[in-house]
Amino acid sequence: MESVPYNLNLQRGIYDKMMITIMGRVKPNAKQFTVNFLRGKDIAFHLNSRFSEGGKQAVVRNTKVGERWGKEERHTQGGFPFMAGQSFEMKILVTSGEFKVAVNRAQLFEFKHRVRELSQIDRVNILYDVILTSINVETMP
């Protein structure tokens, strides 16, 4: 078990064909949880799962560079994949052009790289209402 906030340092930064698998369980009374890919103070990729935003659920993605948030992306294939109190497996595949995110083996969305210097994105940070079982980083063939 890993406690949150959880920090993962990536020596070489992120790169094409890098796969990060996050296994965990959403807390029973969850409001949100976040996965951030960081470059210094910038958030190259912000993934925020919101369990009740005005009564709705949303998986919000964005980038924050120089204290400024970019344009939010919210569309997902197949709706909101998380349930309070339930386990999940999230796979984040880095390609040369984007992050591809799948939850419980179902593709959820793609997020095009807005911070192009992938090797400078060297930290993953996981926050809020989630219990982490394992985090695994591998390189796909």
VMD Tcl script that builds the backbone (N, CA, C; Angstrom):
set m [mol new atoms 423]
animate dup $m
set s [atomselect $m all]
$s set {name element resname resid chain x y z} {
  {N N MET 1 A 0.841 -1.196 0.000}
  {CA C MET 1 A 0.000 0.000 0.000}
  {C C MET 1 A 0.882 1.254 0.000}
  {N N GLU 2 A 0.462 2.227 -0.762}
  {CA C GLU 2 A 1.176 3.497 -0.804}
  {C C GLU 2 A 0.222 4.575 -0.299}
  {N N SER 3 A 0.733 5.475 0.534}
  {CA C SER 3 A -0.159 6.528 1.012}
  {C C SER 3 A -0.100 7.723 0.060}
  {N N VAL 4 A -1.156 8.510 0.069}
  {CA C VAL 4 A -1.176 9.725 -0.729}
  {C C VAL 4 A -1.009 10.915 0.217}
  {N N PRO 5 A -0.467 12.055 -0.216}
  {CA C PRO 5 A 0.072 12.251 -1.557}
  {C C PRO 5 A 1.278 11.347 -1.848}
  {N N TYR 6 A 1.266 10.797 -3.054}
  {CA C TYR 6 A 2.307 9.877 -3.494}
  {C C TYR 6 A 3.142 10.580 -4.567}
  {N N ASN 7 A 4.455 10.445 -4.452}
  {CA C ASN 7 A 5.354 11.038 -5.431}
  {C C ASN 7 A 6.223 9.977 -6.065}
  {N N LEU 8 A 6.295 10.005 -7.374}
  {CA C LEU 8 A 7.141 9.065 -8.103}
  {C C LEU 8 A 8.109 9.887 -8.944}
  {N N ASN 9 A 9.407 9.703 -8.686}
  {CA C ASN 9 A 10.398 10.415 -9.493}
  {C C ASN 9 A 10.816 9.553 -10.673}
  {N N LEU 10 A 10.866 10.158 -11.844}
  {CA C LEU 10 A 11.240 9.442 -13.065}
  {C C LEU 10 A 12.589 9.977 -13.536}
  {N N GLN 11 A 13.620 9.176 -13.359}
  {CA C GLN 11 A 14.981 9.625 -13.657}
  {C C GLN 11 A 15.128 10.212 -15.060}
  {N N ARG 12 A 14.554 9.511 -16.053}
  {CA C ARG 12 A 14.746 9.926 -17.450}
  {C C ARG 12 A 13.591 10.762 -17.969}
  {N N GLY 13 A 12.674 11.116 -17.080}
  {CA C GLY 13 A 11.469 11.787 -17.543}
  {C C GLY 13 A 10.546 10.770 -18.182}
  {N N ILE 14 A 9.563 11.240 -18.927}
  {CA C ILE 14 A 8.671 10.320 -19.617}
  {C C ILE 14 A 9.134 10.189 -21.058}
  {N N TYR 15 A 8.680 9.154 -21.747}
  {CA C TYR 15 A 9.171 8.888 -23.106}
  {C C TYR 15 A 8.160 8.016 -23.840}
  {N N ASP 16 A 8.302 7.978 -25.146}
  {CA C ASP 16 A 7.432 7.172 -25.994}
  {C C ASP 16 A 7.444 5.708 -25.535}
  {N N LYS 17 A 6.269 5.107 -25.463}
  {CA C LYS 17 A 6.082 3.699 -25.077}
  {C C LYS 17 A 6.250 3.436 -23.581}
  {N N MET 18 A 6.280 4.487 -22.791}
  {CA C MET 18 A 6.317 4.300 -21.346}
  {C C MET 18 A 4.887 4.036 -20.859}
  {N N MET 19 A 4.732 3.004 -20.033}
  {CA C MET 19 A 3.412 2.651 -19.501}
  {C C MET 19 A 3.456 2.724 -17.977}
  {N N ILE 20 A 2.540 3.494 -17.423}
  {CA C ILE 20 A 2.427 3.570 -15.972}
  {C C ILE 20 A 1.094 2.935 -15.577}
  {N N THR 21 A 1.158 1.945 -14.712}
  {CA C THR 21 A -0.056 1.273 -14.247}
  {C C THR 21 A -0.281 1.634 -12.787}
  {N N ILE 22 A -1.438 2.185 -12.518}
  {CA C ILE 22 A -1.799 2.584 -11.156}
  {C C ILE 22 A -2.970 1.703 -10.707}
  {N N MET 23 A -2.724 0.910 -9.665}
  {CA C MET 23 A -3.788 0.074 -9.106}
  {C C MET 23 A -4.187 0.705 -7.786}
  {N N GLY 24 A -5.491 0.812 -7.577}
  {CA C GLY 24 A -5.906 1.410 -6.321}
  {C C GLY 24 A -7.374 1.215 -6.065}
  {N N ARG 25 A -7.825 1.843 -4.990}
  {CA C ARG 25 A -9.229 1.791 -4.612}
  {C C ARG 25 A -9.663 3.197 -4.249}
  {N N VAL 26 A -10.816 3.559 -4.755}
  {CA C VAL 26 A -11.366 4.873 -4.449}
  {C C VAL 26 A -11.945 4.832 -3.035}
  {N N LYS 27 A -11.673 5.855 -2.245}
  {CA C LYS 27 A -12.224 5.902 -0.889}
  {C C LYS 27 A -13.746 5.985 -0.946}
  {N N PRO 28 A -14.429 5.440 0.079}
  {CA C PRO 28 A -15.896 5.358 0.047}
  {C C PRO 28 A -16.601 6.697 -0.135}
  {N N ASN 29 A -16.075 7.751 0.510}
  {CA C ASN 29 A -16.758 9.046 0.410}
  {C C ASN 29 A -15.961 10.009 -0.470}
  {N N ALA 30 A -15.388 9.473 -1.535}
  {CA C ALA 30 A -14.463 10.253 -2.362}
  {C C ALA 30 A -15.127 11.479 -2.987}
  {N N LYS 31 A -14.369 12.587 -2.983}
  {CA C LYS 31 A -14.794 13.788 -3.700}
  {C C LYS 31 A -14.019 13.901 -5.011}
  {N N GLN 32 A -12.720 13.574 -4.937}
  {CA C GLN 32 A -11.885 13.676 -6.140}
  {C C GLN 32 A -10.574 12.930 -5.920}
  {N N PHE 33 A -9.916 12.602 -7.031}
  {CA C PHE 33 A -8.500 12.273 -6.919}
  {C C PHE 33 A -7.783 12.723 -8.177}
  {N N THR 34 A -6.498 12.966 -8.010}
  {CA C THR 34 A -5.715 13.623 -9.049}
  {C C THR 34 A -4.433 12.863 -9.336}
  {N N VAL 35 A -4.082 12.798 -10.615}
  {CA C VAL 35 A -2.765 12.335 -11.032}
  {C C VAL 35 A -2.134 13.494 -11.808}
  {N N ASN 36 A -0.967 13.951 -11.360}
  {CA C ASN 36 A -0.258 15.040 -12.041}
  {C C ASN 36 A 1.077 14.544 -12.571}
  {N N PHE 37 A 1.381 14.934 -13.807}
  {CA C PHE 37 A 2.724 14.738 -14.359}
  {C C PHE 37 A 3.396 16.101 -14.331}
  {N N LEU 38 A 4.511 16.200 -13.598}
  {CA C LEU 38 A 5.100 17.497 -13.311}
  {C C LEU 38 A 6.432 17.739 -14.008}
  {N N ARG 39 A 6.617 19.003 -14.401}
  {CA C ARG 39 A 7.920 19.494 -14.863}
  {C C ARG 39 A 8.217 20.717 -14.017}
  {N N GLY 40 A 9.060 20.525 -12.991}
  {CA C GLY 40 A 9.300 21.629 -12.064}
  {C C GLY 40 A 7.984 22.024 -11.421}
  {N N LYS 41 A 7.641 23.313 -11.513}
  {CA C LYS 41 A 6.379 23.793 -10.940}
  {C C LYS 41 A 5.217 23.640 -11.914}
  {N N ASP 42 A 5.534 23.332 -13.160}
  {CA C ASP 42 A 4.478 23.179 -14.167}
  {C C ASP 42 A 3.821 21.803 -14.071}
  {N N ILE 43 A 2.533 21.764 -14.371}
  {CA C ILE 43 A 1.824 20.491 -14.464}
  {C C ILE 43 A 1.625 20.204 -15.945}
  {N N ALA 44 A 2.421 19.274 -16.475}
  {CA C ALA 44 A 2.359 18.964 -17.904}
  {C C ALA 44 A 1.046 18.259 -18.247}
  {N N PHE 45 A 0.564 17.461 -17.276}
  {CA C PHE 45 A -0.677 16.714 -17.485}
  {C C PHE 45 A -1.356 16.562 -16.133}
  {N N HIS 46 A -2.551 17.135 -16.020}
  {CA C HIS 46 A -3.337 17.114 -14.786}
  {C C HIS 46 A -4.595 16.307 -15.079}
  {N N LEU 47 A -4.762 15.208 -14.337}
  {CA C LEU 47 A -5.919 14.335 -14.524}
  {C C LEU 47 A -6.680 14.354 -13.207}
  {N N ASN 48 A -7.871 14.951 -13.213}
  {CA C ASN 48 A -8.628 15.129 -11.983}
  {C C ASN 48 A -9.996 14.459 -12.128}
  {N N SER 49 A -10.195 13.389 -11.362}
  {CA C SER 49 A -11.482 12.686 -11.377}
  {C C SER 49 A -12.347 13.264 -10.272}
  {N N ARG 50 A -13.467 13.863 -10.665}
  {CA C ARG 50 A -14.352 14.532 -9.707}
  {C C ARG 50 A -15.633 13.727 -9.558}
  {N N PHE 51 A -15.930 13.362 -8.304}
  {CA C PHE 51 A -17.062 12.470 -8.057}
  {C C PHE 51 A -18.381 13.210 -7.921}
  {N N SER 52 A -18.322 14.479 -7.553}
  {CA C SER 52 A -19.561 15.241 -7.482}
  {C C SER 52 A -19.256 16.703 -7.702}
  {N N GLU 53 A -19.349 17.100 -8.958}
  {CA C GLU 53 A -19.152 18.503 -9.308}
  {C C GLU 53 A -20.522 19.018 -9.718}
  {N N GLY 54 A -21.197 19.657 -8.773}
  {CA C GLY 54 A -22.573 20.061 -9.036}
  {C C GLY 54 A -23.453 18.854 -9.326}
  {N N GLY 55 A -23.191 17.752 -8.589}
  {CA C GLY 55 A -23.999 16.549 -8.765}
  {C C GLY 55 A -23.587 15.680 -9.939}
  {N N LYS 56 A -22.596 16.139 -10.714}
  {CA C LYS 56 A -22.151 15.351 -11.867}
  {C C LYS 56 A -20.748 14.813 -11.613}
  {N N GLN 57 A -20.400 13.788 -12.380}
  {CA C GLN 57 A -19.053 13.230 -12.300}
  {C C GLN 57 A -18.289 13.625 -13.558}
  {N N ALA 58 A -16.995 13.887 -13.394}
  {CA C ALA 58 A -16.200 14.304 -14.552}
  {C C ALA 58 A -14.754 13.894 -14.374}
  {N N VAL 59 A -14.107 13.566 -15.488}
  {CA C VAL 59 A -12.662 13.345 -15.506}
  {C C VAL 59 A -12.077 14.529 -16.285}
  {N N VAL 60 A -11.507 15.464 -15.549}
  {CA C VAL 60 A -11.040 16.711 -16.146}
  {C C VAL 60 A -9.538 16.644 -16.387}
  {N N ARG 61 A -9.118 17.056 -17.589}
  {CA C ARG 61 A -7.688 17.080 -17.924}
  {C C ARG 61 A -7.274 18.492 -18.298}
  {N N ASN 62 A -6.033 18.841 -17.913}
  {CA C ASN 62 A -5.538 20.167 -18.243}
  {C C ASN 62 A -4.026 20.210 -18.086}
  {N N THR 63 A -3.469 21.380 -18.375}
  {CA C THR 63 A -2.045 21.655 -18.229}
  {C C THR 63 A -1.918 23.001 -17.548}
  {N N LYS 64 A -0.907 23.114 -16.683}
  {CA C LYS 64 A -0.662 24.391 -16.018}
  {C C LYS 64 A 0.797 24.757 -16.234}
  {N N VAL 65 A 1.013 25.826 -16.964}
  {CA C VAL 65 A 2.383 26.263 -17.268}
  {C C VAL 65 A 2.518 27.711 -16.820}
  {N N GLY 66 A 3.550 27.966 -16.000}
  {CA C GLY 66 A 3.762 29.321 -15.513}
  {C C GLY 66 A 2.555 29.863 -14.780}
  {N N GLU 67 A 1.988 29.057 -13.887}
  {CA C GLU 67 A 0.840 29.446 -13.054}
  {C C GLU 67 A -0.458 29.625 -13.831}
  {N N ARG 68 A -0.461 29.344 -15.127}
  {CA C ARG 68 A -1.687 29.502 -15.915}
  {C C ARG 68 A -2.234 28.174 -16.359}
  {N N TRP 69 A -3.513 27.960 -16.082}
  {CA C TRP 69 A -4.186 26.755 -16.561}
  {C C TRP 69 A -4.537 26.933 -18.030}
  {N N GLY 70 A -4.470 25.834 -18.775}
  {CA C GLY 70 A -4.866 25.849 -20.183}
  {C C GLY 70 A -6.354 25.583 -20.315}
  {N N LYS 71 A -6.719 25.012 -21.465}
  {CA C LYS 71 A -8.115 24.728 -21.752}
  {C C LYS 71 A -8.449 23.319 -21.228}
  {N N GLU 72 A -9.533 23.227 -20.465}
  {CA C GLU 72 A -9.940 21.933 -19.920}
  {C C GLU 72 A -10.461 20.997 -21.001}
  {N N GLU 73 A -10.175 19.721 -20.826}
  {CA C GLU 73 A -10.775 18.684 -21.665}
  {C C GLU 73 A -11.571 17.769 -20.744}
  {N N ARG 74 A -12.792 17.420 -21.175}
  {CA C ARG 74 A -13.673 16.644 -20.299}
  {C C ARG 74 A -14.310 15.433 -20.958}
  {N N HIS 75 A -14.274 15.363 -22.273}
  {CA C HIS 75 A -14.986 14.265 -22.932}
  {C C HIS 75 A -14.296 12.928 -22.636}
  {N N THR 76 A -15.078 11.892 -22.305}
  {CA C THR 76 A -14.496 10.554 -22.136}
  {C C THR 76 A -15.294 9.557 -22.966}
  {N N GLN 77 A -14.600 8.507 -23.386}
  {CA C GLN 77 A -15.273 7.411 -24.069}
  {C C GLN 77 A -15.875 6.515 -22.993}
  {N N GLY 78 A -17.191 6.448 -22.962}
  {CA C GLY 78 A -17.824 5.522 -22.021}
  {C C GLY 78 A -18.076 6.073 -20.639}
  {N N GLY 79 A -18.101 7.405 -20.497}
  {CA C GLY 79 A -18.538 7.966 -19.223}
  {C C GLY 79 A -17.505 7.921 -18.116}
  {N N PHE 80 A -17.960 7.962 -16.892}
  {CA C PHE 80 A -17.096 8.064 -15.705}
  {C C PHE 80 A -16.772 6.654 -15.206}
  {N N PRO 81 A -15.493 6.306 -15.146}
  {CA C PRO 81 A -15.133 4.900 -14.902}
  {C C PRO 81 A -14.945 4.508 -13.437}
  {N N PHE 82 A -14.998 5.463 -12.522}
  {CA C PHE 82 A -14.682 5.152 -11.126}
  {C C PHE 82 A -15.934 5.078 -10.269}
  {N N MET 83 A -15.867 4.241 -9.238}
  {CA C MET 83 A -16.950 4.177 -8.274}
  {C C MET 83 A -16.371 4.261 -6.873}
  {N N ALA 84 A -17.003 5.059 -6.029}
  {CA C ALA 84 A -16.558 5.184 -4.648}
  {C C ALA 84 A -16.508 3.804 -4.004}
  {N N GLY 85 A -15.417 3.523 -3.300}
  {CA C GLY 85 A -15.273 2.253 -2.606}
  {C C GLY 85 A -14.800 1.103 -3.485}
  {N N GLN 86 A -14.663 1.348 -4.789}
  {CA C GLN 86 A -14.301 0.271 -5.719}
  {C C GLN 86 A -12.844 0.348 -6.160}
  {N N SER 87 A -12.301 -0.825 -6.467}
  {CA C SER 87 A -10.936 -0.900 -6.986}
  {C C SER 87 A -10.912 -0.534 -8.467}
  {N N PHE 88 A -9.749 -0.106 -8.927}
  {CA C PHE 88 A -9.585 0.226 -10.343}
  {C C PHE 88 A -8.150 -0.041 -10.773}
  {N N GLU 89 A -7.987 -0.158 -12.079}
  {CA C GLU 89 A -6.652 -0.240 -12.676}
  {C C GLU 89 A -6.605 0.838 -13.755}
  {N N MET 90 A -5.694 1.789 -13.586}
  {CA C MET 90 A -5.529 2.853 -14.572}
  {C C MET 90 A -4.197 2.673 -15.284}
  {N N LYS 91 A -4.255 2.641 -16.610}
  {CA C LYS 91 A -3.025 2.541 -17.392}
  {C C LYS 91 A -2.836 3.821 -18.179}
  {N N ILE 92 A -1.676 4.425 -18.016}
  {CA C ILE 92 A -1.353 5.649 -18.750}
  {C C ILE 92 A -0.186 5.326 -19.675}
  {N N LEU 93 A -0.473 5.335 -20.972}
  {CA C LEU 93 A 0.570 5.069 -21.961}
  {C C LEU 93 A 1.019 6.397 -22.545}
  {N N VAL 94 A 2.334 6.620 -22.487}
  {CA C VAL 94 A 2.905 7.821 -23.095}
  {C C VAL 94 A 3.305 7.462 -24.522}
  {N N THR 95 A 2.886 8.252 -25.496}
  {CA C THR 95 A 3.391 8.091 -26.856}
  {C C THR 95 A 4.134 9.375 -27.197}
  {N N SER 96 A 4.684 9.433 -28.399}
  {CA C SER 96 A 5.416 10.640 -28.772}
  {C C SER 96 A 4.474 11.836 -28.887}
  {N N GLY 97 A 3.174 11.571 -29.088}
  {CA C GLY 97 A 2.245 12.674 -29.302}
  {C C GLY 97 A 1.250 12.938 -28.193}
  {N N GLU 98 A 1.039 11.933 -27.312}
  {CA C GLU 98 A -0.051 12.100 -26.348}
  {C C GLU 98 A 0.069 11.124 -25.184}
  {N N PHE 99 A -0.803 11.348 -24.200}
  {CA C PHE 99 A -1.040 10.385 -23.131}
  {C C PHE 99 A -2.312 9.639 -23.513}
  {N N LYS 100 A -2.299 8.310 -23.413}
  {CA C LYS 100 A -3.519 7.526 -23.633}
  {C C LYS 100 A -3.868 6.887 -22.310}
  {N N VAL 101 A -5.084 7.115 -21.866}
  {CA C VAL 101 A -5.475 6.631 -20.548}
  {C C VAL 101 A -6.614 5.631 -20.664}
  {N N ALA 102 A -6.417 4.477 -20.018}
  {CA C ALA 102 A -7.449 3.445 -19.963}
  {C C ALA 102 A -7.701 3.109 -18.496}
  {N N VAL 103 A -8.961 2.838 -18.182}
  {CA C VAL 103 A -9.312 2.421 -16.820}
  {C C VAL 103 A -10.084 1.114 -16.925}
  {N N ASN 104 A -9.642 0.125 -16.151}
  {CA C ASN 104 A -10.257 -1.213 -16.171}
  {C C ASN 104 A -10.364 -1.742 -17.604}
  {N N ARG 105 A -9.285 -1.617 -18.324}
  {CA C ARG 105 A -9.118 -2.128 -19.692}
  {C C ARG 105 A -9.959 -1.425 -20.752}
  {N N ALA 106 A -10.616 -0.337 -20.388}
  {CA C ALA 106 A -11.403 0.410 -21.385}
  {C C ALA 106 A -10.731 1.758 -21.643}
  {N N GLN 107 A -10.500 2.048 -22.921}
  {CA C GLN 107 A -9.887 3.311 -23.305}
  {C C GLN 107 A -10.791 4.468 -22.864}
  {N N LEU 108 A -10.202 5.460 -22.209}
  {CA C LEU 108 A -11.007 6.545 -21.647}
  {C C LEU 108 A -10.846 7.844 -22.446}
  {N N PHE 109 A -9.601 8.210 -22.723}
  {CA C PHE 109 A -9.341 9.424 -23.501}
  {C C PHE 109 A -7.877 9.465 -23.930}
  {N N GLU 110 A -7.601 10.391 -24.860}
  {CA C GLU 110 A -6.225 10.738 -25.205}
  {C C GLU 110 A -6.028 12.208 -24.868}
  {N N PHE 111 A -4.833 12.556 -24.436}
  {CA C PHE 111 A -4.519 13.943 -24.111}
  {C C PHE 111 A -3.222 14.296 -24.826}
  {N N LYS 112 A -3.326 15.184 -25.825}
  {CA C LYS 112 A -2.153 15.563 -26.618}
  {C C LYS 112 A -1.137 16.303 -25.740}
  {N N HIS 113 A 0.155 15.994 -25.962}
  {CA C HIS 113 A 1.193 16.686 -25.187}
  {C C HIS 113 A 1.133 18.183 -25.453}
  {N N ARG 114 A 1.055 18.955 -24.384}
  {CA C ARG 114 A 1.148 20.413 -24.508}
  {C C ARG 114 A 2.537 20.876 -24.078}
  {N N VAL 115 A 3.154 20.111 -23.175}
  {CA C VAL 115 A 4.560 20.346 -22.833}
  {C C VAL 115 A 5.342 19.330 -23.657}
  {N N ARG 116 A 6.074 19.819 -24.658}
  {CA C ARG 116 A 6.707 18.914 -25.632}
  {C C ARG 116 A 7.991 18.262 -25.104}
  {N N GLU 117 A 8.638 18.884 -24.127}
  {CA C GLU 117 A 9.926 18.360 -23.656}
  {C C GLU 117 A 9.682 17.225 -22.667}
  {N N LEU 118 A 9.403 16.043 -23.217}
  {CA C LEU 118 A 8.987 14.919 -22.374}
  {C C LEU 118 A 10.032 14.554 -21.333}
  {N N SER 119 A 11.310 14.666 -21.696}
  {CA C SER 119 A 12.363 14.251 -20.759}
  {C C SER 119 A 12.422 15.150 -19.527}
  {N N GLN 120 A 11.791 16.323 -19.605}
  {CA C GLN 120 A 11.782 17.234 -18.444}
  {C C GLN 120 A 10.608 16.948 -17.497}
  {N N ILE 121 A 9.676 16.120 -17.960}
  {CA C ILE 121 A 8.515 15.778 -17.123}
  {C C ILE 121 A 8.941 14.600 -16.256}
  {N N ASP 122 A 9.392 14.894 -15.032}
  {CA C ASP 122 A 10.126 13.857 -14.296}
  {C C ASP 122 A 9.516 13.485 -12.954}
  {N N ARG 123 A 8.230 13.825 -12.761}
  {CA C ARG 123 A 7.615 13.473 -11.492}
  {C C ARG 123 A 6.133 13.201 -11.689}
  {N N VAL 124 A 5.648 12.172 -11.014}
  {CA C VAL 124 A 4.217 11.888 -11.008}
  {C C VAL 124 A 3.761 12.032 -9.563}
  {N N ASN 125 A 2.627 12.688 -9.402}
  {CA C ASN 125 A 2.135 13.035 -8.088}
  {C C ASN 125 A 0.672 12.597 -8.038}
  {N N ILE 126 A 0.294 11.822 -7.015}
  {CA C ILE 126 A -1.091 11.337 -6.898}
  {C C ILE 126 A -1.661 11.837 -5.572}
  {N N LEU 127 A -2.845 12.436 -5.655}
  {CA C LEU 127 A -3.405 13.137 -4.506}
  {C C LEU 127 A -4.851 12.739 -4.207}
  {N N TYR 128 A -5.265 13.042 -3.000}
  {CA C TYR 128 A -6.656 13.011 -2.540}
  {C C TYR 128 A -7.234 11.625 -2.274}
  {N N ASP 129 A -8.507 11.413 -2.680}
  {CA C ASP 129 A -9.322 10.345 -2.094}
  {C C ASP 129 A -9.136 8.972 -2.734}
  {N N VAL 130 A -7.905 8.481 -2.657}
  {CA C VAL 130 A -7.628 7.193 -3.269}
  {C C VAL 130 A -6.633 6.437 -2.394}
  {N N ILE 131 A -6.784 5.120 -2.368}
  {CA C ILE 131 A -5.831 4.253 -1.678}
  {C C ILE 131 A -5.064 3.528 -2.778}
  {N N LEU 132 A -3.758 3.674 -2.795}
  {CA C LEU 132 A -2.965 3.069 -3.866}
  {C C LEU 132 A -2.474 1.691 -3.443}
  {N N THR 133 A -2.663 0.717 -4.315}
  {CA C THR 133 A -2.174 -0.635 -4.043}
  {C C THR 133 A -0.807 -0.824 -4.673}
  {N N SER 134 A -0.653 -0.373 -5.919}
  {CA C SER 134 A 0.649 -0.482 -6.565}
  {C C SER 134 A 0.757 0.493 -7.727}
  {N N ILE 135 A 2.017 0.844 -8.007}
  {CA C ILE 135 A 2.334 1.707 -9.152}
  {C C ILE 135 A 3.454 0.996 -9.879}
  {N N ASN 136 A 3.291 0.831 -11.174}
  {CA C ASN 136 A 4.307 0.121 -11.936}
  {C C ASN 136 A 4.654 0.907 -13.196}
  {N N VAL 137 A 5.944 1.005 -13.484}
  {CA C VAL 137 A 6.385 1.697 -14.697}
  {C C VAL 137 A 7.132 0.694 -15.568}
  {N N GLU 138 A 6.746 0.622 -16.826}
  {CA C GLU 138 A 7.437 -0.298 -17.738}
  {C C GLU 138 A 7.550 0.342 -19.114}
  {N N THR 139 A 8.357 -0.243 -19.955}
  {CA C THR 139 A 8.488 0.217 -21.331}
  {C C THR 139 A 7.876 -0.833 -22.228}
  {N N MET 140 A 6.934 -0.411 -23.070}
  {CA C MET 140 A 6.259 -1.336 -23.965}
  {C C MET 140 A 7.182 -1.671 -25.138}
  {N N PRO 141 A 7.055 -2.913 -25.679}
  {CA C PRO 141 A 7.921 -3.288 -26.804}
  {C C PRO 141 A 7.620 -2.444 -28.038}
}
mol reanalyze $m
mol bondsrecalc $m
mol representation Tube
mol addrep $m
